[in-house]
Amino acid sequence: MKGLRSAVGYLSHGALPRLRGRLGRNRRASAIGRTTQLQTGNRRGFVLWEMLLGLAIFCMGAIALTAALQQAVDTVILIHDESEVRQDLESIMAEASVNKLQAGKTAIFMADHRIQYEREVISLPAKNWKGQPVANLWQVTVRATWLARNRIRTSEAKEFFFQP
């Protein structure tokens, strides 16, 4: 035990700094030591290709998000247009049921001129169960045409009216 202490004591007093110096010089001189120092030096920041890859992934995500957002906006506009057309067709049909009808085609203009409406009234030659002709029986067709997403959209409503 006493011999072990003296050996440790001998190393700790004067030989330890010299031993450290030798190990440090040998480590710098070895190929393994240089490789370790190079790898440690490169890992301090990102490499250019890592930054470009991250930027490319971010851009693809941003483009996909923009495309999805544009699709959602287009869908909302299309649903709004169809709802507006449906309400206008109901309004035009309600007006036709009240007013005196005459055979022919008529262009109808509503508040928004993006949507074009056309009303066609046809007199129907119908007979009752006795075989007698029925007067004032009309078929009213209203067509709506508008442009959405660079495509022409149409909607149609058809009703039959009897005006005594």
TACOR-V877995 format. One record per residue. N is the residue number from 0. RES is the residue in one small letter. D_FIRST is the distance of its C-alpha to the first C-alpha in Angstrom with 1 decimal. Layout:
# TACOR-V877995
n: [N:N]
res: [RES:RES]
d_first: [D_FIRST:D_FIRST]
This chain:
# TACOR-V877995
n: [0:1:2:3:4:5:6:7:8:9:10:11:12:13:14:15:16:17:18:19:20:21:22:23:24:25:26:27:28:29:30:31:32:33:34:35:36:37:38:39:40:41:42:43:44:45:46:47:48:49:50:51:52:53:54:55:56:57:58:59:60:61:62:63:64:65:66:67:68:69:70:71:72:73:74:75:76:77:78:79:80:81:82:83:84:85:86:87:88:89:90:91:92:93:94:95:96:97:98:99:100:101:102:103:104:105:106:107:108:109:110:111:112:113:114:115:116:117:118:119:120:121:122:123:124:125:126:127:128:129:130:131:132:133:134:135:136:137:138:139:140:141:142:143:144:145:146:147:148:149:150:151:152:153:154:155:156:157:158:159:160:161:162:163]
res: [m:k:g:l:r:s:a:v:g:y:l:s:h:g:a:l:p:r:l:r:g:r:l:g:r:n:r:r:a:s:a:i:g:r:t:t:q:l:q:t:g:n:r:r:g:f:v:l:w:e:m:l:l:g:l:a:i:f:c:m:g:a:i:a:l:t:a:a:l:q:q:a:v:d:t:v:i:l:i:h:d:e:s:e:v:r:q:d:l:e:s:i:m:a:e:a:s:v:n:k:l:q:a:g:k:t:a:i:f:m:a:d:h:r:i:q:y:e:r:e:v:i:s:l:p:a:k:n:w:k:g:q:p:v:a:n:l:w:q:v:t:v:r:a:t:w:l:a:r:n:r:i:r:t:s:e:a:k:e:f:f:f:q:p]
d_first: [0.0:3.8:5.4:5.1:6.3:8.7:9.9:10.6:12.1:14.1:15.5:16.4:18.3:20.7:20.1:20.2:23.9:24.8:23.1:25.0:28.2:27.9:27.4:30.3:32.6:31.9:32.6:35.8:36.9:36.4:39.3:37.3:36.3:40.0:41.2:38.8:40.0:43.6:43.3:41.7:44.4:47.3:46.1:46.7:50.4:53.0:54.6:58.4:59.1:57.1:59.2:62.4:61.6:60.9:64.2:66.1:64.9:65.8:69.2:70.0:69.2:71.4:74.2:74.0:74.0:77.0:78.9:78.3:79.4:82.6:83.3:83.0:85.4:87.9:87.9:88.5:91.4:92.9:92.7:94.3:97.1:97.8:97.9:100.3:102.5:102.7:103.7:106.3:107.8:108.2:109.8:112.2:113.1:113.8:116.0:117.9:118.6:120.3:122.3:125.3:124.2:125.9:125.2:123.3:120.0:118.7:115.7:113.9:111.7:109.1:107.0:104.5:106.3:103.3:104.6:108.1:110.1:113.3:115.6:118.0:120.7:122.7:125.7:125.4:128.6:127.9:130.3:130.1:130.6:134.4:134.3:135.1:133.3:130.8:131.1:128.3:125.4:122.8:119.6:117.3:114.4:112.0:109.7:106.8:105.3:102.4:99.8:96.1:93.2:95.8:97.6:100.9:100.6:103.6:104.3:107.5:109.2:112.4:114.7:118.2:120.5:123.9:125.8:129.1]
